[in-house]
Amino acid sequence: MIQLLPYEQCPEMPWKNGQGVTREIYRCPATNDYDWRISVATIRHDGPFSRFPGYLRNISVLEGEGMYLTVDGEKSPLIPPFQATDFNGESDVSCIIQGGPLLDFNVIYKADATKAAVSWLREGTWTHQQGTQLLFNAGESLEIDVSGERHVLQPYDSLLISAPATIRVVSAAPSLFARVTLSA
């Protein structure tokens, strides 16, 4: 299956702790007890993150200068844009944003059911055999060929691929995208 996920159609929802807003790109399965979820969140102020017991998390800054995360009392160096950072969803986590509000890209996945990897890329050709891949466009228009089928992603659109395929980025313009690989 190949599914285009336009950003403008992604629902907005408040954070579990009420401190911000998330735009959910996709969750699998589409229940409260999901195995994984991918979203984009707006962080307007320094403060705590919601806890997700039983889940692991990966976060990347999309817009803004960066942030510092304090995870279980240990403060990170500055996390710049497009640097994937992992932490445990059960941890006590807070952030200090650098230079004003920011937008971030989040992958939350069940520690005992799913493995996830996030890579930020500008180009590439690869073969997808099993599991699921989600490609998230963080740049201008992104053109992707999936086994001979062309797809165009506008900024913050995603493409969900859950069937074997050969994937090739064919954009002529400079591109930047996240490749999220999810497997059982």
Accessible surface in RSA format (square Angstrom, percent):
REM  Atomic radii and reference values for relative SASA: ProtOr
REM  Chains: A
REM  Algorithm: Lee & Richards
REM  Probe-radius: 1.40
REM  Slices: 20
REM RES _ NUM      All-atoms   Total-Side   Main-Chain    Non-polar    All polar
REM                ABS   REL    ABS   REL    ABS   REL    ABS   REL    ABS   REL
RES MET A   1   112.24  58.1  82.48  54.6  29.77  70.9  62.24  52.9  50.00  66.2
RES ILE A   2    56.04  31.9  26.32  19.6  29.73  71.6  26.32  19.0  29.73  80.7
RES GLN A   3    68.95  38.6  65.29  47.7   3.67   8.7  21.52  45.8  47.43  36.0
RES LEU A   4    78.02  43.4  60.82  43.5  17.20  43.2  60.82  42.7  17.20  46.3
RES LEU A   5    16.38   9.1  14.69  10.5   1.69   4.2  15.90  11.2   0.48   1.3
RES PRO A   6    34.12  24.9  33.10  30.2   1.02   3.7  33.10  27.3   1.02   6.3
RES TYR A   7    40.37  18.8  40.25  22.9   0.12   0.3  30.85  23.2   9.51  11.7
RES GLU A   8   145.86  83.7 116.89  88.4  28.98  69.0  41.39  80.0 104.48  85.3
RES GLN A   9   131.46  73.5 101.89  74.5  29.57  70.4  40.96  87.2  90.50  68.6
RES CYS A  10    12.18   9.2   4.06   4.5   8.12  19.1   2.14   5.4  10.04  10.8
RES PRO A  11    77.68  56.6  67.18  61.2  10.51  38.2  77.68  64.1   0.00   0.0
RES GLU A  12   111.63  64.1  81.59  61.7  30.03  71.5  21.68  41.9  89.95  73.4
RES MET A  13    49.99  25.9  46.86  31.0   3.13   7.5  39.44  33.5  10.54  14.0
RES PRO A  14   104.90  76.4  91.25  83.2  13.64  49.6  91.49  75.5  13.41  83.3
RES TRP A  15    37.12  14.9  26.49  12.8  10.63  25.0  29.80  15.9   7.32  11.9
RES LYS A  16   132.69  64.7  89.85  55.1  42.83 102.0  78.30  70.5  54.39  57.9
RES ASN A  17    53.03  36.6  25.59  24.7  27.44  66.1  36.08  86.8  16.94  16.4
RES GLY A  18    57.82  71.3   0.00   N/A  57.82  71.3  25.85  70.9  31.98  71.6
RES GLN A  19   113.68  63.6  83.08  60.7  30.60  72.9  10.98  23.4 102.70  77.9
RES GLY A  20    16.70  20.6   0.00   N/A  16.70  20.6  13.43  36.9   3.27   7.3
RES VAL A  21    64.69  42.6  62.79  56.8   1.89   4.6  62.79  54.6   1.89   5.1
RES THR A  22     6.80   4.8   6.54   6.6   0.27   0.6   1.90   2.5   4.91   7.4
RES ARG A  23    56.38  23.7  55.25  28.2   1.13   2.7   4.75   6.5  51.63  31.3
RES GLU A  24    17.86  10.3  16.89  12.8   0.97   2.3   0.83   1.6  17.03  13.9
RES ILE A  25    11.43   6.5   1.02   0.8  10.41  25.1   1.12   0.8  10.31  28.0
RES TYR A  26    55.94  26.1  51.15  29.1   4.79  12.5  25.98  19.5  29.96  36.9
RES ARG A  27    41.71  17.5  33.89  17.3   7.82  18.6   9.50  13.0  32.21  19.5
RES CYS A  28    45.93  34.7  45.20  50.4   0.73   1.7   0.84   2.1  45.09  48.6
RES PRO A  29    62.97  45.9  57.21  52.1   5.76  20.9  62.97  52.0   0.00   0.0
RES ALA A  30    91.17  83.8  59.45  91.7  31.72  72.2  59.80  84.2  31.36  83.1
RES THR A  31    71.66  51.0  62.98  63.8   8.68  20.7  69.15  92.9   2.51   3.8
RES ASN A  32   142.04  98.0 119.49 115.5  22.55  54.3  34.44  82.9 107.60 104.0
RES ASP A  33    95.47  66.9  86.53  86.1   8.94  21.1  36.98  87.0  58.49  58.3
RES TYR A  34    11.05   5.2  11.05   6.3   0.00   0.0   8.81   6.6   2.24   2.8
RES ASP A  35    48.28  33.8  48.28  48.1   0.00   0.0   2.74   6.5  45.54  45.4
RES TRP A  36    15.36   6.2  15.36   7.4   0.00   0.0   5.11   2.7  10.26  16.6
RES ARG A  37    25.14  10.6  24.82  12.7   0.32   0.8   0.00   0.0  25.14  15.2
RES ILE A  38     0.00   0.0   0.00   0.0   0.00   0.0   0.00   0.0   0.00   0.0
RES SER A  39     0.45   0.4   0.45   0.6   0.00   0.0   0.00   0.0   0.45   0.6
RES VAL A  40     2.02   1.3   0.23   0.2   1.79   4.3   0.23   0.2   1.79   4.9
RES ALA A  41     4.95   4.6   4.70   7.3   0.25   0.6   4.95   7.0   0.00   0.0
RES THR A  42    38.44  27.3  36.50  37.0   1.94   4.6  15.07  20.2  23.37  35.3
RES ILE A  43     3.79   2.2   2.98   2.2   0.80   1.9   3.79   2.7   0.00   0.0
RES ARG A  44   147.69  62.0 135.48  69.1  12.21  29.1  45.32  61.9 102.37  62.0
RES HIS A  45   140.53  76.8 128.80  89.5  11.73  30.0  91.97  94.8  48.56  56.5
RES ASP A  46    80.30  56.2  57.77  57.5  22.53  53.3  23.36  55.0  56.94  56.8
RES GLY A  47    22.73  28.0   0.00   N/A  22.73  28.0  21.30  58.5   1.42   3.2
RES PRO A  48    69.22  50.5  67.93  61.9   1.29   4.7  67.93  56.1   1.29   8.0
RES PHE A  49    17.57   8.8   7.27   4.5  10.30  26.8   8.05   4.9   9.51  27.2
RES SER A  50    13.15  11.1   5.67   7.6   7.48  17.2   7.96  16.9   5.19   7.3
RES ARG A  51   121.04  50.8 114.67  58.5   6.38  15.2  44.07  60.2  76.97  46.7
RES PHE A  52    16.51   8.3  15.62   9.7   0.89   2.3  16.51  10.0   0.00   0.0
RES PRO A  53    87.30  63.6  74.11  67.6  13.19  47.9  74.50  61.5  12.80  79.6
RES GLY A  54    36.05  44.5   0.00   N/A  36.05  44.5  32.40  88.9   3.65   8.2
RES TYR A  55    24.49  11.4  23.30  13.3   1.19   3.1  20.35  15.3   4.14   5.1
RES LEU A  56    57.69  32.1  57.69  41.3   0.00   0.0  57.69  40.5   0.00   0.0
RES ARG A  57    20.72   8.7  20.46  10.4   0.26   0.6   0.95   1.3  19.77  12.0
RES ASN A  58     8.05   5.6   7.32   7.1   0.73   1.8   1.30   3.1   6.75   6.5
RES ILE A  59     1.28   0.7   1.28   1.0   0.00   0.0   1.28   0.9   0.00   0.0
RES SER A  60     0.00   0.0   0.00   0.0   0.00   0.0   0.00   0.0   0.00   0.0
RES VAL A  61     0.00   0.0   0.00   0.0   0.00   0.0   0.00   0.0   0.00   0.0
RES LEU A  62    10.51   5.9   0.53   0.4   9.98  25.1   0.53   0.4   9.98  26.9
RES GLU A  63    86.87  49.9  81.82  61.9   5.05  12.0  33.70  65.2  53.17  43.4
RES GLY A  64    36.39  44.9   0.00   N/A  36.39  44.9  17.81  48.9  18.58  41.6
RES GLU A  65   103.64  59.5  89.54  67.7  14.11  33.6  42.61  82.4  61.03  49.8
RES GLY A  66     0.00   0.0   0.00   N/A   0.00   0.0   0.00   0.0   0.00   0.0
RES MET A  67     0.00   0.0   0.00   0.0   0.00   0.0   0.00   0.0   0.00   0.0
RES TYR A  68    54.73  25.6  54.32  30.9   0.41   1.1  22.62  17.0  32.12  39.6
RES LEU A  69     1.87   1.0   1.78   1.3   0.09   0.2   1.78   1.2   0.09   0.2
RES THR A  70    36.45  25.9  35.62  36.1   0.83   2.0  25.49  34.2  10.96  16.6
RES VAL A  71    38.57  25.4  35.07  31.7   3.51   8.5  35.07  30.5   3.51   9.5
RES ASP A  72    94.09  65.9  63.27  63.0  30.81  72.9  35.66  83.9  58.43  58.3
RES GLY A  73    69.17  85.3   0.00   N/A  69.17  85.3  34.14  93.7  35.03  78.5
RES GLU A  74   137.04  78.7 128.83  97.5   8.21  19.5  45.31  87.6  91.74  74.9
RES LYS A  75   115.28  56.2  89.27  54.8  26.01  61.9  49.81  44.8  65.47  69.7
RES SER A  76    28.42  24.0  18.97  25.3   9.45  21.8  24.89  53.0   3.53   4.9
RES PRO A  77   112.16  81.7 100.22  91.4  11.94  43.4 111.23  91.8   0.93   5.8
RES LEU A  78    68.65  38.2  53.53  38.3  15.12  38.0  53.53  37.6  15.12  40.7
RES ILE A  79     4.05   2.3   4.05   3.0   0.00   0.0   4.05   2.9   0.00   0.0
RES PRO A  80    51.91  37.8  51.91  47.3   0.00   0.0  51.91  42.9   0.00   0.0
RES PRO A  81    47.54  34.6  34.76  31.7  12.78  46.5  34.76  28.7  12.78  79.5
RES PHE A  82    62.91  31.5  47.68  29.5  15.24  39.6  47.68  28.9  15.24  43.6
RES GLN A  83    83.55  46.7  79.11  57.8   4.45  10.6  30.41  64.7  53.15  40.3
RES ALA A  84    37.30  34.3  11.91  18.4  25.39  57.8  11.91  16.8  25.39  67.3
RES THR A  85    28.66  20.4  25.16  25.5   3.49   8.3  28.15  37.8   0.51   0.8
RES ASP A  86    98.86  69.2  75.03  74.7  23.83  56.4  29.39  69.2  69.46  69.3
RES PHE A  87    17.79   8.9   4.54   2.8  13.25  34.5  16.98  10.3   0.81   2.3
RES ASN A  88    65.76  45.3  61.06  59.0   4.70  11.3  15.78  38.0  49.98  48.3
RES GLY A  89     1.83   2.3   0.00   N/A   1.83   2.3   0.69   1.9   1.14   2.6
RES GLU A  90    89.87  51.6  82.76  62.6   7.12  17.0  16.88  32.6  72.99  59.6
RES SER A  91    13.41  11.3   6.67   8.9   6.74  15.5   4.45   9.5   8.96  12.6
RES ASP A  92    82.29  57.6  79.47  79.1   2.82   6.7  11.41  26.8  70.88  70.7
RES VAL A  93     5.77   3.8   3.10   2.8   2.66   6.4   3.48   3.0   2.28   6.2
RES SER A  94    41.56  35.1  40.82  54.5   0.74   1.7  21.27  45.3  20.29  28.4
RES CYS A  95     2.82   2.1   1.16   1.3   1.66   3.9   0.78   2.0   2.04   2.2
RES ILE A  96    74.19  42.2  74.19  55.3   0.00   0.0  74.19  53.4   0.00   0.0
RES ILE A  97    22.35  12.7   9.41   7.0  12.94  31.2   9.41   6.8  12.94  35.1
RES GLN A  98    67.71  37.9  66.42  48.5   1.29   3.1   4.43   9.4  63.28  48.0
RES GLY A  99    60.13  74.1   0.00   N/A  60.13  74.1  24.12  66.2  36.01  80.6
RES GLY A 100    26.24  32.4   0.00   N/A  26.24  32.4  20.46  56.1   5.78  13.0
RES PRO A 101    88.75  64.7  74.77  68.2  13.98  50.8  75.02  61.9  13.73  85.3
RES LEU A 102     5.38   3.0   0.00   0.0   5.38  13.5   4.94   3.5   0.45   1.2
RES LEU A 103    24.55  13.7  24.21  17.3   0.34   0.9  24.21  17.0   0.34   0.9
RES ASP A 104     1.92   1.3   1.92   1.9   0.00   0.0   0.00   0.0   1.92   1.9
RES PHE A 105     0.51   0.3   0.37   0.2   0.14   0.4   0.37   0.2   0.14   0.4
RES ASN A 106     7.53   5.2   7.52   7.3   0.01   0.0   1.69   4.1   5.84   5.6
RES VAL A 107     0.16   0.1   0.10   0.1   0.05   0.1   0.10   0.1   0.05   0.1
RES ILE A 108     0.78   0.4   0.78   0.6   0.00   0.0   0.78   0.6   0.00   0.0
RES TYR A 109    17.12   8.0  17.12   9.7   0.00   0.0   3.30   2.5  13.82  17.0
RES LYS A 110    40.18  19.6  40.18  24.7   0.00   0.0  19.16  17.3  21.02  22.4
RES ALA A 111    55.80  51.3  31.66  48.9  24.13  54.9  31.80  44.8  24.00  63.6
RES ASP A 112   133.34  93.4  91.36  90.9  41.98  99.3  51.16 120.4  82.17  82.0
RES ALA A 113    39.79  36.6  21.72  33.5  18.08  41.1  31.33  44.1   8.47  22.4
RES THR A 114    12.71   9.0   6.55   6.6   6.16  14.7   3.46   4.7   9.24  14.0
RES LYS A 115   146.27  71.4 143.20  87.9   3.07   7.3  91.96  82.8  54.31  57.9
RES ALA A 116    24.81  22.8   0.72   1.1  24.09  54.8   2.51   3.5  22.30  59.1
RES ALA A 117    58.31  53.6  51.47  79.4   6.84  15.6  57.67  81.2   0.64   1.7
RES VAL A 118    20.67  13.6   0.49   0.4  20.18  48.6   0.49   0.4  20.18  54.7
RES SER A 119    40.90  34.6  35.37  47.2   5.53  12.7  15.08  32.1  25.82  36.2
RES TRP A 120    40.19  16.1  12.26   5.9  27.93  65.6  12.26   6.5  27.93  45.3
RES LEU A 121    49.62  27.6  45.79  32.8   3.84   9.6  49.62  34.9   0.00   0.0
RES ARG A 122   148.61  62.4 139.28  71.0   9.32  22.2  59.80  81.7  88.80  53.8
RES GLU A 123   134.32  77.1 126.71  95.9   7.61  18.1  40.14  77.6  94.17  76.9
RES GLY A 124    27.22  33.6   0.00   N/A  27.22  33.6  23.44  64.3   3.78   8.5
RES THR A 125    86.14  61.3  56.66  57.4  29.48  70.3  43.02  57.8  43.13  65.2
RES TRP A 126    33.39  13.4  24.29  11.8   9.10  21.4  33.39  17.8   0.00   0.0
RES THR A 127    80.19  57.0  56.02  56.8  24.16  57.6  30.64  41.2  49.55  74.9
RES HIS A 128     4.45   2.4   3.24   2.3   1.21   3.1   1.23   1.3   3.22   3.8
RES GLN A 129   118.62  66.3 106.03  77.5  12.58  30.0  52.43 111.6  66.19  50.2
RES GLN A 130   150.59  84.2 135.21  98.8  15.39  36.6  44.40  94.5 106.19  80.5
RES GLY A 131    34.26  42.3   0.00   N/A  34.26  42.3  19.10  52.4  15.17  34.0
RES THR A 132    22.42  15.9  22.23  22.5   0.19   0.5   2.24   3.0  20.18  30.5
RES GLN A 133     9.89   5.5   9.89   7.2   0.00   0.0   0.00   0.0   9.89   7.5
RES LEU A 134     0.00   0.0   0.00   0.0   0.00   0.0   0.00   0.0   0.00   0.0
RES LEU A 135     0.00   0.0   0.00   0.0   0.00   0.0   0.00   0.0   0.00   0.0
RES PHE A 136     0.00   0.0   0.00   0.0   0.00   0.0   0.00   0.0   0.00   0.0
RES ASN A 137     0.07   0.0   0.07   0.1   0.00   0.0   0.00   0.0   0.07   0.1
RES ALA A 138    19.31  17.8   0.40   0.6  18.91  43.0   0.47   0.7  18.84  49.9
RES GLY A 139    18.80  23.2   0.00   N/A  18.80  23.2  16.72  45.9   2.09   4.7
RES GLU A 140   121.44  69.7 120.22  90.9   1.22   2.9  44.41  85.9  77.03  62.9
RES SER A 141    48.98  41.4  42.98  57.4   6.01  13.8  32.66  69.6  16.32  22.9
RES LEU A 142     0.00   0.0   0.00   0.0   0.00   0.0   0.00   0.0   0.00   0.0
RES GLU A 143    53.27  30.6  52.89  40.0   0.38   0.9   6.13  11.9  47.14  38.5
RES ILE A 144     0.00   0.0   0.00   0.0   0.00   0.0   0.00   0.0   0.00   0.0
RES ASP A 145    17.59  12.3  17.59  17.5   0.00   0.0   0.36   0.9  17.22  17.2
RES VAL A 146     1.03   0.7   0.00   0.0   1.02   2.5   0.00   0.0   1.02   2.8
RES SER A 147    74.97  63.4  38.52  51.4  36.45  84.0  43.62  92.9  31.36  43.9
RES GLY A 148    64.53  79.6   0.00   N/A  64.53  79.6  31.70  87.0  32.83  73.5
RES GLU A 149    91.35  52.4  85.73  64.9   5.62  13.4  37.87  73.2  53.48  43.7
RES ARG A 150   131.62  55.3 107.10  54.6  24.52  58.4  44.26  60.5  87.37  53.0
RES HIS A 151    28.50  15.6  23.37  16.2   5.12  13.1  18.85  19.4   9.64  11.2
RES VAL A 152    73.15  48.1  58.51  53.0  14.64  35.3  58.51  50.8  14.64  39.7
RES LEU A 153     0.00   0.0   0.00   0.0   0.00   0.0   0.00   0.0   0.00   0.0
RES GLN A 154    90.19  50.4  90.19  65.9   0.00   0.0  45.47  96.8  44.71  33.9
RES PRO A 155    67.20  49.0  56.92  51.9  10.28  37.4  56.92  47.0  10.28  63.9
RES TYR A 156    31.06  14.5  30.41  17.3   0.65   1.7  22.86  17.2   8.20  10.1
RES ASP A 157    14.52  10.2  14.52  14.5   0.00   0.0   0.00   0.0  14.52  14.5
RES SER A 158     0.17   0.1   0.17   0.2   0.00   0.0   0.01   0.0   0.17   0.2
RES LEU A 159     0.00   0.0   0.00   0.0   0.00   0.0   0.00   0.0   0.00   0.0
RES LEU A 160     3.05   1.7   3.05   2.2   0.00   0.0   3.05   2.1   0.00   0.0
RES ILE A 161     0.06   0.0   0.06   0.0   0.00   0.0   0.06   0.0   0.00   0.0
RES SER A 162    45.45  38.4  21.31  28.4  24.13  55.6  15.69  33.4  29.76  41.7
RES ALA A 163    31.82  29.3  29.39  45.4   2.43   5.5  31.82  44.8   0.00   0.0
RES PRO A 164    97.53  71.1  78.67  71.7  18.86  68.5  79.13  65.3  18.40 114.4
RES ALA A 165    10.11   9.3   2.64   4.1   7.47  17.0   8.37  11.8   1.74   4.6
RES THR A 166    66.97  47.6  65.67  66.6   1.30   3.1  39.54  53.1  27.43  41.5
RES ILE A 167     0.00   0.0   0.00   0.0   0.00   0.0   0.00   0.0   0.00   0.0
RES ARG A 168    99.91  41.9  99.91  50.9   0.00   0.0  30.57  41.8  69.34  42.0
RES VAL A 169    20.51  13.5   3.48   3.2  17.03  41.0   3.48   3.0  17.03  46.2
RES VAL A 170    32.94  21.7   7.63   6.9  25.32  61.0  14.59  12.7  18.36  49.8
RES SER A 171    28.22  23.9   3.31   4.4  24.92  57.4   5.35  11.4  22.87  32.0
RES ALA A 172   114.39 105.2  68.57 105.8  45.82 104.2  78.47 110.5  35.92  95.1
RES ALA A 173    51.16  47.0  38.97  60.1  12.19  27.7  44.85  63.2   6.31  16.7
RES PRO A 174   119.11  86.8 100.35  91.5  18.77  68.2 112.93  93.2   6.18  38.4
RES SER A 175     7.37   6.2   3.04   4.1   4.33  10.0   2.19   4.7   5.18   7.3
RES LEU A 176    21.33  11.9  21.23  15.2   0.09   0.2  21.23  14.9   0.09   0.3
RES PHE A 177     0.00   0.0   0.00   0.0   0.00   0.0   0.00   0.0   0.00   0.0
RES ALA A 178     0.00   0.0   0.00   0.0   0.00   0.0   0.00   0.0   0.00   0.0
RES ARG A 179    56.99  23.9  56.10  28.6   0.89   2.1   0.53   0.7  56.46  34.2
RES VAL A 180     0.00   0.0   0.00   0.0   0.00   0.0   0.00   0.0   0.00   0.0
RES THR A 181    47.89  34.1  45.93  46.6   1.95   4.7  38.58  51.8   9.30  14.1
RES LEU A 182     3.59   2.0   2.00   1.4   1.59   4.0   2.24   1.6   1.35   3.6
RES SER A 183    41.62  35.2  36.18  48.3   5.44  12.5  25.93  55.2  15.70  22.0
RES ALA A 184   117.53 108.1  66.83 103.1  50.70 115.3  84.98 119.7  32.55  86.2
END  Absolute sums over single chains surface
CHAIN  1 A     8833.8       6870.8       1963.0       4614.6       4219.2
END  Absolute sums over all chains
TOTAL          8833.8       6870.8       1963.0       4614.6       4219.2
